[in-house]
Amino acid sequence: MLDSLTQRLSKVVKTITGQARLTEANTQEMLREVRIALLEADVAIPVVRELINRIKEKALGEEVVGSLTPGQALVGVVHQELINVIGGGDDPKASELSLAVQPPAIILLAGLQGAGKTTTAGKLSLWLRENRKKKILTVSTDVYRPAAIDQLKTVSEQAGVDFFPSNPNEKPLDIANRAVDYAKRHFYDVLIVDTAGRLAIDEVMMNEVASLEQAIHPVETLFVVDAMVGQDAVNTAKAFGEKLPLTGIILTKVDGDSRGGAALSVRYTTGKPIKFIGVGEKLTGFQRFDPQAMAGRILGMGDIVSLVDDVKRSVDVKEAQKIAEKIKKGEDFDLDDFKTQLSQMKNIGSFSSLIEKLPSQFAEAAQNIDDDQAKKQVARTEGIINSMTPYERRKPEIIKASRKRRIAAGAGVSVQEVNRMLKQFEQSRDVMKMMKKGGLSKMMRAFRGMKGKFPGFGGF
């Protein structure tokens, strides 16, 4: 998100050097770059004005401490003010879901057509089931879009939660009341109510969702907004905020937003906390919103917290520990281990979204990654390893010309591709050796040296 701001700040950090204090003179150029980047990111003008004023006020007179350059000191101020604007000043409890009520806790999802409410209902259901161990029921009151009810049924099944059937011939209010009654009688912890997408200017539809909210008294009324709509998100959030007592915001399609204006604008305009963000189409692409992590990503510092969460959720910890123990004991990292690592990587998700969460010096690689090509490359690599004998996988050094020809024929690839795969394996083994010796700086240099040597991985 906000690629333009990241690039502009990186450039200015290099230009402001050798001064002991931040002044109006040496910060003027950087503030100009920040202002342009925010406007390019489609952030609402009042938000840009407020953010620039805050940064200017905090920055002037700031001491440049220790080994920091003036540019780095100013980035620190920008980082903190970004956190404040997108939610750092919130009471931590405000961003939590309020589920401490007499069951069922009703969550109402409202938003524009195409914002991704139905997919979000599935993602939120899965998140609540896995992270809060709740018994979930979902219901669709969207009687206007023929496939809406079936879509929610499908995503609910994928999320492993129960779905309450409804009929396009019913009234939304009748559906909601029946679902509430059913949830009470069957002891559900949470009822998620998916509503029809509506235009902010459609008075009749807006009144309908307001009546629905007043009838079922949800504990959470969440505004689901597409992060890619930029400045328009502010206008729609205002309209929904006037009709509904919103308790929070869910930003969807965050990974597709190169501008990022919605994250800054919606929170500032509505005064409501952003509670979750949705990334990708998989139901697992759903995270608690962390202002600090988001500000870090905006400034190219990476989002290591989300990256760790992704890995924890997707990786087989026992397998990873087994490899780690093996390396620790001084045993060789072999092709079976390499194949296990590839399988673990596939579970985490797309390679580009994984690398985007790393700091900018690594995340730049994500721009060159073709995820489809990367997946095909992993499949070919696994095919090559599967064509080897167990002994060859344990002792790759014995694989010479005749064995390579046999392996290539068995995998349906060229000998050159077998050679490339073995080279990748050797590089991975070298990294493992460095990790064993604690050579973190050497390992980082090795990563940089790998650039361009992994076909299909965009050089990562």
C-alpha positions, -999 to +999 in steps of 0.1 A: +000+000+000+010+036-006+040+025-028+044+061-039+049+074-004+074+046+004+095+055-026+093+093-020+103+090+016+132+067+008+145+092-017+142+122+007+158+102+036+190+100+014+190+138+007+186+153+042+220+147+059+244+162+083+221+184+105+216+181+142+180+194+143+149+192+122+139+227+110+113+242+087+140+246+060+153+210+060+119+194+063+101+215+037+110+192+008+101+160+026+067+174+037+061+183+001+069+148-010+046+134+018+017+157+007+021+147-030+022+110-022-009+112+000-028+131-027-017+105-053-029+078-028-064+093-031-064+104+006-091+129+013-078+165+013-089+173+049-070+142+061-039+153+041-040+188+056-044+175+092-017+149+088+008+174+073+001+199+101+006+172+128+039+160+112+052+196+109+042+204+145+059+173+159+090+175+137+102+211+142+129+213+168+132+175+170+167+165+180+185+141+156+197+115+181+227+091+179+234+075+145+201+087+129+202+110+099+177+140+098+158+121+071+155+090+093+144+112+123+116+127+102+105+093+090+101+084+126+078+114+131+058+105+099+055+069+111+041+079+145+016+103+130+004+078+105-003+054+134-022+081+152-044+090+121-053+054+113-060+043+148-031+045+172-051+069+195-079+044+199-086+026+232-073-009+224-107-023+235-124-002+208-109-023+181-120-056+197-153-072+188-179-068+216-191-104+221-196-102+259-234-102+256-262-126+261-259-150+231-262-148+203-240-118+197-254-103+165-229-088+139-245-069+111-224-063+079-233-033+058-217-016+028-218-008-009-225-033-037-193-051-046-175-043-014-171-080-006-195-083+023-205-120+016-169-131+013-161-111+045-190-129+063-172-161+055-138-148+065-151-133+098-169-166+105-137-186+101-117-161+121-142-163+150-144-201+149-106-205+149-095-177+171-124-173+195-137-209+194-173-196+188-203-215+175-213-194+144-245-191+124-247-170+092-278-156+074-283-136+042-309-109+040-299-100+004-331-109-015-322-086-044-292-105-058-302-140-070-269-157-062-263-139-029-279-165-006-262-194-023-229-176-022-231-172+016-241-208+020-210-218+000-186-196+020-202-207+053-195-244+044-159-235+035-155-218+068-170-248+087-199-228+102-237-232+100-259-214+075-295-203+081-315-208+049-335-179+035-357-172+004-356-144-021-394-141-017-392-132+020-387-097+034-352-090+049-367-082+083-386-115+085-355-134+075-334-117+102-361-122+129-364-159+121-326-163+122-323-145+156-350-168+170-333-199+156-298-188+169-313-183+204-330-217+205-300-236+192-274-218+215-252-201+189-226-178+202-226-154+172-251-147+144-236-129+114-262-111+093-251-103+057-272-075+041-278-065+005-252-041-010-267-007-015-258+027-030-252+055-005-277+076-025-305+050-025-327+063+003-352+034+003-324+008+006-306+028+033-338+031+053-343-007+050-309-015+065-315+011+092-348-006+101-331-040+101-305-027+126-332-012+149-351-045+149-324-070+157-301-047+179-267-060+167-238-057+191-216-048+162-226-029+130-196-031+108-191-010+076-174-032+049-155-010+025-134-018-006-099-002+000-096+004-037-123+030-038-100+056-023-116+090-017-151+077-025-148+056+006-151+088+027-184+099+011-200+064+015-187+060+050-203+093+059-236+083+044-237+049+062-225+066+094-255+089+093-280+061+089-264+034+111-247+035+145-215+020+131-192+003+156-163-003+133-149-008+098-136-038+078-113-028+049-114-054+020-091-060-010-062-043+008-037-063-012-051-048-044-048-012-033-017+005-046-029+039-034-041+031+001-061+063+007-091+044+022-071+032+053-062+068+062-094+085+052-122+063+065-109+060+100-103+098+102-137+107+087-159+083+106-141+083+139-148+045+140-119+020+144-108-002+116-112-037+131-102-060+104-086-061+069-093-086+042-066-097+017-069-120-012-099-143-020-090-172+003-111-172+036-078-173+055-069-138+041-083-120+071-064-102+099-070-080+129-061-044+119-029-032+135-022+006+130+015+002+138+019-027+113+000-008+086+021+023+091+052+002+089+041-013+056+032+022+042+068+034+050+084+002+036+093-011+070+074-043+064+047-060+084+066-088+102+038-094+127+013-104+099+041-124+082+047-144+115+009-149+119+007-162+083+035-187+089+021-198+123-013-205+108+000-223+077+032-241+086+034-276+101+054-266+132+065-302+139+080-306+104+098-273+107+112-282+142+124-316+128+145-298+101+158-273+127+169-300+151+185-319+123+206-288+112+214-281+149+229-316+153+251-310+123+233-334+099+231-324+063+201-306+049+189-329+021+164-329-008+136-344+013+140-314+036+140-291+006+108-306-007+092-303+028+101-265+028+085-261-006+053-277+006+052-254+036+057-224+014+027-234-007+005-234+023+013-199+033-003-183+002+009-163-028+047-156-029+042-119-038+019-113-008+044-131+014+073-110+003+054-077+004+053-080+042+091-080+043+110-047+047+112-027+014+147-039+004+133-074+001+097-065-008+108-049-040+112-084-053+074-089-050+069-065-079+086-090-103+069-122-091+044-140-113+025-161-087+012-185-114+046-190-128+060-195-092+035-222-084+043-240-117+080-238-108+074-253-073+053-281-089+081-289-114+107-288-086+086-313-066+083-335-097+120-336-102+126-345-065+099-372-068+118-387-097+148-394-076+155-425-055+153-422-017+191-426-016+196-398-042+174-375-021+195-382+010+229-379-009+224-354-037+262-352-043+260-386-061+237-372-088+260-370-118+253-369-156+236-403-161+214-399-130+204-364-141+193-377-175+172-404-158+156-380-134+149-354-161+131-381-182+111-393-152+100-357-144+094-347-180+118-318-179+152-310-194+186-318-178+192-281-176+162-277-153+174-305-131+208-286-128+189-254-119+169-271-092+201-286-077+217-252-077+187-238-059+190-266-034+227-259-028+219-222-021+192-232+004+216-256+021+242-228+023+216-205+040+208-233+065+245-236+073+247-198+079+217-200+102+234-228+122+264-205+127+243-175+136+255-156+106+224-134+101+243-106+082+259-133+059+225-148+054+210-114+043+239-110+019+231-145+005+195-136-001+205-105-021+230-127-040+202-151-050+185-124-070+178-136-105+187-173-097+152-186-090+133-190-123+096-183-117+103-166-083+109-131-097+145-133-085+138-140-049 
